[in-house]
Amino acid sequence: MSHLSPEETARVIELAMHFAREGLTGELAGFLDHGLPVDVQDTDGNTTLMLAAYHGRADTVRMLVERGADVDLRNNRDQSPLAGALFKGEDDVVRLLIGAGADLDAGTPSARDTAAMFDRLDLLG
C-alpha cells in the first residue's frame, strides 16, 4: 500500500473494515491478495478479524485465521476478538477463535470474564 496517498490508504482500510463487518469475505480476501496486511487496524485499533468476529461473520473469521490473522490482537480499548464474539453471543465465531488458539485471558475484560458475565463458560471448553 506504500504507493497510495494517506487519503487513499485510509479509504482502503475503511473499505476493508466494511467488508469485515458485512461478511464480504471474497472482497476482503481480494484486498489481502493485493497487499493489505491481514492485521491492519483502523483508528480505533480494530482489526478486520475483530470486526468480523464481533459481527458474527464466521466465514470471514475463518478466512482471516487461515491467512495468519493474530487472534489475540486487541483494539485501543484492550478488547480481544474472542471477548467481542462472546459479548455478542456469536458461538460459531467463539469456537473458531478458540480452535485457532485465542487466549482466553487476553484483554479487558478477558474472554473468560466475558463468558462468566453471560453464563457461557460452556463455550470455553
ABEGO torsion letter per residue (X at the ends): XAABBAAAAAAAAAAAAAAAAAGBAAAAAAAAAAGBBAABBBAAGBBAAAAAAAAGBAAAAAAAAAAGBBAABBBAAGBBAAAAAAAAGBAAAAAAAAAAGBBAABEOBBAAAAAAAAGAAAAAX
